[in-house]
Amino acid sequence: MATAAESRADIDATVEGRTLVDVLARNAAEYPDVPAIHWRHDGVWKDLSWSQYRERVVEIAAGFISLGVDGGDFIALMAANRPEHVIADLGAMHAAATPVTLYSTLATPQVAYIGGHCGAKVAVLENLEFMKRWEAAKPQLPNLEYVVLMEGAENYETVDWVLSWDDLAERGRALLASSPGVVDERAGQLQPEDVATLIYTSGTTGTPKGVVITHCNVLWTVESVERTIKLPKHPRLVSFLPLAHIAERVASHYLGMSYVGEVWYCPDMAEVLEYVREAKPILFVAAPRVYERFQAGLMARLEGEEGLKKTLAMTAIKTGEEVVRLRQAGKPVPFLTGLKYQLLDRVVLTKILEGLGMGEVFIAISTAAPIAPELLVFFQGIGLPLFELWGMSELSGPGTTNLPGANKIGTVGKPLVGTEVKLADDGELMMRGGNVTAGYFKRPEDTAETFLADGWLVTGDIAEIDQDGFVSIVDRKKELIITAGGKNIAPTKLEGIIKNHPLIGQVCVIGDRRKYLTALVVLDVDMAPPWAERQGLTFENMAAFSQLPEVQAEVQKAVDEANEHVARVEQLKKFVILVDEWTTETDELTPTLKLKRRVIHEKYADAIDALYV
């Protein structure tokens, strides 16, 4: 087996001299009629082949050039997952500019900061809702010359710096008619070391940092993933996580191109199950919360069944979980148990997966946040090959992953092919490989602290590495709780266990410089009404529901069960159920749904203090 250094050198040689522009050109030339992207418009499914996809990209690239976009300029994108988003992204690249996608949830001050920090020359926006924020921020954006609206441009017909998506495409076609080689000439200027995109971190601890990801970083990472996971050619994928998140950008956009895949673009996360059933994905990547909702919805549906059908389904699920736990413990599966599982798999579990649209999944990935081990056991038990992957923007996405045949639930797996990991003296995880990005845009001090001279990235995660090379993430270095007694405690472990209860949406463990641990609990607004119905309770609103004795008792039960899995010093003594939902809009969560602990501590200071009376 090749060493990490040997694999790294081989990947270096494979991607040398190439850019993402070359990948799209290859796809259009070698697979011109193979479907590339799918979307739904007015209830009708539409698609573009790889040759058509590239034609649209070239038109938009020419449109950008007609607006005066030069090589090295930045183009901001703010839209849901839809074809125009990725066409604009690749169009910017073909104009030798850099696309920068912003989270759709960002408020005007955040838009002003990121748009100003990268010096965006053009902004491509989905609709008037986003336009309001950019229009308010425009006085702080001296470099912004044009805004392109996918929808609603007719409201700005007299404003010379606003044009429609169709106008941009028409300008591109006109330029190509007079200068047919203008885009090829501009795209030919790109070098592997040029910036493919900036990914602005979600800002859990302060001002977002723009991670500089080069074409070489992207192609190196994709090649490493291909050698690690070995996906079949032309995989089907569903794109629904924000394209501002490195996980979605790598999974559907970059891997989709590299594998010559088919991507279904889902603009609303609430509709993902419908898109999954249409696409029947081969690769599926989602955050833990998506899998939690899939499980909750499935179990709610099965609870509503009656008789033999319900009994068989519950028995199949329980048997599957038993088999997974035995295998994880390295124990043999008893003959009769294995036989029962095989039979129930054919009769019951296969139909459950097909009903979810997941019957053809080659591999499913959970990423962006820790996933409860029980959830992995559940899905692996019903036959979904779901594995936990760890990564970060500074690694161009993936860093380590579990795989079929190399899976330890509770860990985040082993490093990707060509990469290597080690622990610093304080237990902080470090990583080296071609996926390590070029640093932070205009942040030389932060770059020097995080990206070391010998190629190692300081990840900020406290970790453990076992004798087989599997990595376990203990916690974020900056999120460790140090109690009044001097104990270092990782809050995410306990939070993850408690959140495994379908009624509980969010948990924030408190205890820094305190005598004991407590928690703020937020209920899941989607799961509360059906849970109340199953318990024979009346659901009026979240405020009244959260105070019901039955609800308090159920949360207490979840806390008690979680306490059994941790050391005494890590156990919760008290909790309070909050009425308000935590969202990105209310500012308790980042766009990637991580807790903003500082915001939570400040916003709920009175509730926290009351837990220590």
Backbone hydrogen bonds, N-H to C=O, Kabsch-Sander energy under -0.5 kcal/mol:
donor,donor_aa,acceptor,acceptor_aa,energy
7,S,3,T,-2.7
8,R,4,A,-2.5
9,A,5,A,-2.1
10,D,6,E,-2.0
11,I,7,S,-2.6
12,D,8,R,-2.6
13,A,9,A,-2.0
14,T,10,D,-1.8
15,V,11,I,-2.2
16,E,12,D,-0.9
18,R,15,V,-2.0
22,D,19,T,-0.6
23,V,19,T,-1.1
24,L,20,L,-2.0
25,A,21,V,-2.1
26,R,22,D,-2.3
27,N,23,V,-2.2
28,A,24,L,-2.4
29,A,25,A,-2.0
30,E,26,R,-3.1
31,Y,27,N,-2.4
34,V,31,Y,-1.1
36,A,48,L,-3.1
37,I,48,L,-1.6
38,H,263,V,-2.9
39,W,46,K,-2.1
41,H,44,V,-2.9
44,V,41,H,-1.8
46,K,39,W,-3.4
48,L,37,I,-1.9
50,W,31,Y,-0.6
50,W,34,V,-1.7
51,S,32,P,-1.8
53,Y,49,S,-2.9
54,R,50,W,-2.0
55,E,51,S,-1.9
56,R,52,Q,-2.2
57,V,53,Y,-2.2
58,V,54,R,-2.7
59,E,55,E,-2.1
60,I,56,R,-2.4
61,A,57,V,-2.6
62,A,58,V,-2.4
63,G,59,E,-2.1
64,F,60,I,-2.5
65,I,61,A,-2.3
66,S,62,A,-2.2
67,L,63,G,-1.0
67,L,64,F,-0.8
68,G,65,I,-1.6
69,V,64,F,-2.0
72,G,96,A,-2.8
73,D,70,D,-2.0
75,I,98,T,-2.7
76,A,122,V,-2.6
77,L,100,V,-2.7
78,M,124,V,-2.4
82,R,80,A,-1.2
85,H,82,R,-1.1
86,V,82,R,-1.1
87,I,83,P,-2.4
88,A,84,E,-2.5
89,D,85,H,-2.0
90,L,86,V,-2.5
91,G,87,I,-2.4
92,A,88,A,-2.6
93,M,89,D,-1.6
94,H,90,L,-2.5
95,A,91,G,-1.0
95,A,92,A,-0.7
96,A,93,M,-2.4
97,A,92,A,-2.8
98,T,73,D,-2.7
100,V,75,I,-2.5
102,L,77,L,-3.0
106,L,103,Y,-1.5
111,V,107,A,-2.4
112,A,108,T,-2.8
113,Y,109,P,-2.0
114,I,110,Q,-2.5
115,G,111,V,-2.8
116,G,112,A,-1.9
117,H,113,Y,-2.9
118,C,114,I,-2.3
119,G,115,G,-0.7
120,A,115,G,-2.0
121,K,74,F,-2.9
122,V,74,F,-1.0
123,A,146,Y,-2.0
124,V,76,A,-3.1
125,L,123,A,-0.6
125,L,148,V,-3.1
126,E,78,M,-1.9
131,M,127,N,-1.7
132,K,128,L,-2.0
133,R,129,E,-0.8
134,W,130,F,-2.0
135,E,131,M,-3.2
136,A,132,K,-1.9
137,A,133,R,-1.7
138,K,134,W,-1.5
140,Q,137,A,-2.3
141,L,138,K,-2.3
144,L,141,L,-1.3
145,E,121,K,-2.9
145,E,143,N,-0.6
146,Y,121,K,-1.5
147,V,161,W,-2.6
148,V,123,A,-3.2
149,L,147,V,-0.5
149,L,163,L,-2.5
150,M,125,L,-2.8
150,M,148,V,-0.5
151,E,126,E,-0.8
155,N,152,G,-1.7
156,Y,153,A,-2.4
157,E,154,E,-0.9
159,V,156,Y,-1.8
160,D,158,T,-0.7
162,V,159,V,-1.4
163,L,147,V,-2.2
165,W,149,L,-1.7
168,L,164,S,-2.2
169,A,165,W,-2.3
170,E,166,D,-2.6
171,R,167,D,-2.5
172,G,168,L,-2.0
173,R,169,A,-2.5
174,A,170,E,-2.4
175,L,171,R,-2.2
176,L,172,G,-2.4
177,A,173,R,-1.9
178,S,174,A,-1.4
179,S,175,L,-2.7
182,V,179,S,-2.0
185,E,181,G,-2.5
186,R,182,V,-1.9
187,A,183,V,-3.5
188,G,184,D,-1.8
189,Q,186,R,-1.6
190,L,187,A,-1.6
194,D,191,Q,-2.2
196,A,213,I,-2.6
197,T,213,I,-1.7
198,L,99,P,-1.0
199,I,211,V,-1.9
200,Y,198,L,-0.6
201,T,199,I,-0.6
201,T,209,K,-2.6
211,V,199,I,-2.9
211,V,209,K,-0.8
212,V,439,G,-2.9
213,I,197,T,-2.1
213,I,211,V,-0.8
214,T,212,V,-0.6
215,H,194,D,-2.0
216,C,192,P,-2.6
218,V,214,T,-2.2
219,L,215,H,-2.6
220,W,216,C,-2.7
221,T,217,N,-2.5
222,V,218,V,-2.6
223,E,219,L,-2.2
224,S,220,W,-2.4
225,V,221,T,-2.6
226,E,222,V,-2.6
227,R,223,E,-1.9
228,T,224,S,-1.4
229,I,225,V,-3.3
230,K,225,V,-0.7
230,K,226,E,-1.4
234,H,259,Y,-2.2
237,L,262,E,-2.7
239,S,264,W,-3.0
240,F,238,V,-0.7
245,H,242,P,-1.8
249,R,245,H,-2.2
250,V,246,I,-2.5
251,A,247,A,-2.6
252,S,248,E,-2.1
253,H,248,E,-1.1
254,Y,249,R,-2.4
255,L,250,V,-3.2
257,M,253,H,-1.3
258,S,254,Y,-2.6
259,Y,255,L,-3.0
260,V,257,M,-1.1
261,G,256,G,-3.3
262,E,235,P,-2.6
263,V,36,A,-2.3
264,W,237,L,-2.6
265,Y,38,H,-2.7
265,Y,263,V,-0.6
266,C,239,S,-2.9
266,C,264,W,-0.7
271,E,268,D,-2.4
272,V,269,M,-1.5
275,Y,271,E,-1.8
276,V,272,V,-2.7
277,R,273,L,-2.2
278,E,274,E,-1.3
279,A,275,Y,-2.9
280,K,276,V,-3.0
282,I,236,R,-2.6
283,L,236,R,-1.8
284,F,363,I,-1.6
286,A,365,I,-2.3
290,V,287,A,-1.4
291,Y,287,A,-1.2
292,E,288,P,-2.6
293,R,289,R,-2.0
294,F,290,V,-2.3
295,Q,291,Y,-2.7
296,A,292,E,-2.7
297,G,293,R,-2.7
298,L,294,F,-2.4
299,M,295,Q,-3.0
300,A,296,A,-2.3
301,R,297,G,-2.0
302,L,298,L,-2.4
303,E,299,M,-2.4
304,G,300,A,-1.0
305,E,302,L,-1.2
309,K,306,E,-0.7
310,K,306,E,-0.7
311,T,307,G,-2.1
312,L,308,L,-3.0
313,A,309,K,-2.0
314,M,310,K,-2.6
315,T,311,T,-2.3
316,A,312,L,-2.6
317,I,313,A,-2.3
318,K,314,M,-2.4
319,T,315,T,-2.6
320,G,316,A,-2.5
321,E,317,I,-2.3
322,E,318,K,-2.0
323,V,319,T,-2.3
324,V,320,G,-2.2
325,R,321,E,-2.4
326,L,322,E,-2.1
327,R,323,V,-2.3
328,Q,324,V,-2.6
329,A,325,R,-1.8
330,G,327,R,-1.2
331,K,326,L,-2.7
338,G,334,P,-2.8
339,L,335,F,-2.4
340,K,336,L,-2.6
341,Y,337,T,-2.3
342,Q,338,G,-2.3
343,L,339,L,-2.2
344,L,340,K,-2.7
345,D,341,Y,-2.5
346,R,342,Q,-1.9
347,V,343,L,-2.3
348,V,344,L,-2.9
349,L,344,L,-2.0
350,T,345,D,-2.6
352,I,348,V,-1.8
353,L,349,L,-2.4
354,E,350,T,-2.3
355,G,351,K,-2.2
356,L,352,I,-1.3
357,G,353,L,-0.6
357,G,354,E,-0.9
358,M,353,L,-2.6
359,G,353,L,-0.6
361,V,358,M,-1.3
362,F,282,I,-2.7
363,I,282,I,-1.7
364,A,385,P,-2.9
365,I,284,F,-3.0
366,S,387,F,-2.5
367,T,286,A,-1.8
375,L,372,A,-1.2
376,L,372,A,-1.4
377,V,373,P,-2.5
378,F,374,E,-2.1
379,F,375,L,-2.4
380,Q,376,L,-2.7
381,G,377,V,-2.1
382,I,378,F,-1.5
383,G,380,Q,-0.9
384,L,379,F,-2.6
386,L,384,L,-2.4
387,F,364,A,-2.4
389,L,366,S,-2.7
390,W,400,T,-2.4
390,W,412,V,-0.5
392,M,397,G,-2.1
395,L,392,M,-1.9
396,S,393,S,-2.1
397,G,392,M,-2.2
399,G,390,W,-2.6
399,G,400,T,-0.5
400,T,390,W,-2.2
401,T,414,K,-2.4
402,N,388,E,-1.9
403,L,406,A,-2.0
406,A,403,L,-2.2
409,I,407,N,-0.5
410,G,411,T,-0.6
411,T,408,K,-2.1
412,V,471,V,-3.5
414,K,401,T,-1.7
416,L,399,G,-2.0
417,V,224,S,-0.5
419,T,416,L,-2.1
420,E,432,R,-2.1
422,K,430,M,-1.8
424,A,428,E,-2.9
427,G,424,A,-2.2
429,L,461,D,-3.3
430,M,422,K,-2.8
431,M,457,L,-1.7
432,R,420,E,-2.4
433,G,455,G,-0.5
436,V,433,G,-1.5
437,T,394,E,-2.4
438,A,212,V,-1.8
441,F,210,G,-3.3
443,R,440,Y,-1.5
447,T,443,R,-2.4
448,A,444,P,-2.3
449,E,445,E,-1.7
450,T,446,D,-1.7
451,F,447,T,-3.1
452,L,450,T,-0.8
452,L,456,W,-2.6
455,G,452,L,-1.8
457,L,431,M,-3.2
458,V,450,T,-2.9
459,T,429,L,-2.1
459,T,457,L,-0.8
462,I,475,D,-3.5
463,A,427,G,-2.8
464,E,472,S,-2.3
466,D,470,F,-2.4
469,G,466,D,-1.9
471,V,413,G,-2.9
472,S,464,E,-3.1
474,V,462,I,-3.2
474,V,472,S,-0.6
475,D,462,I,-1.3
477,K,460,G,-3.9
479,E,476,R,-1.6
480,L,476,R,-0.6
480,L,477,K,-0.7
481,I,489,I,-3.1
483,T,481,I,-0.6
483,T,487,K,-2.3
484,A,514,R,-3.3
486,G,483,T,-2.3
489,I,481,I,-3.1
489,I,487,K,-0.6
493,K,490,A,-0.7
494,L,490,A,-0.6
495,E,491,P,-2.3
496,G,492,T,-2.5
497,I,493,K,-1.7
498,I,494,L,-2.3
499,K,495,E,-2.5
500,N,496,G,-0.6
500,N,497,I,-0.8
501,H,498,I,-1.9
504,I,501,H,-1.7
505,G,503,L,-0.5
505,G,522,V,-2.2
506,Q,522,V,-2.1
508,C,520,L,-2.3
510,I,518,T,-3.0
513,R,482,I,-3.3
514,R,511,G,-2.3
517,L,571,Q,-0.7
518,T,510,I,-2.0
519,A,574,K,-0.8
520,L,508,C,-2.3
521,V,576,V,-2.7
522,V,506,Q,-2.8
523,L,578,L,-0.6
524,D,503,L,-2.4
525,V,523,L,-0.7
528,A,524,D,-1.9
531,W,527,M,-2.0
532,A,528,A,-2.6
533,E,529,P,-2.2
534,R,530,P,-2.2
535,Q,531,W,-1.5
536,G,533,E,-1.2
537,L,532,A,-3.3
539,F,537,L,-0.5
540,E,538,T,-0.7
545,F,541,N,-2.6
546,S,542,M,-2.6
547,Q,543,A,-0.5
547,Q,544,A,-0.8
548,L,545,F,-1.5
551,V,548,L,-0.5
552,Q,548,L,-2.5
553,A,549,P,-2.4
554,E,550,E,-1.7
555,V,551,V,-2.5
556,Q,552,Q,-2.4
557,K,553,A,-2.2
558,A,554,E,-2.0
559,V,555,V,-2.5
560,D,556,Q,-2.8
561,E,557,K,-2.4
562,A,558,A,-2.0
563,N,559,V,-2.6
564,E,560,D,-0.9
565,H,562,A,-1.9
566,V,563,N,-1.1
570,E,567,A,-1.4
571,Q,568,R,-1.4
573,K,517,L,-2.8
574,K,517,L,-0.8
576,V,519,A,-1.8
578,L,521,V,-3.2
578,L,576,V,-0.6
583,T,581,E,-0.5
588,E,583,T,-1.0
589,L,583,T,-1.4
590,T,594,K,-2.5
593,L,590,T,-2.5
596,K,588,E,-3.1
597,R,595,L,-1.2
600,I,596,K,-2.5
601,H,597,R,-3.0
602,E,598,R,-2.0
603,K,599,V,-3.0
604,Y,600,I,-2.3
605,A,602,E,-1.0
608,I,604,Y,-2.4
609,D,605,A,-2.8
610,A,606,D,-2.0
611,L,607,A,-0.8
611,L,608,I,-1.1
612,Y,609,D,-1.6
613,V,610,A,-1.0
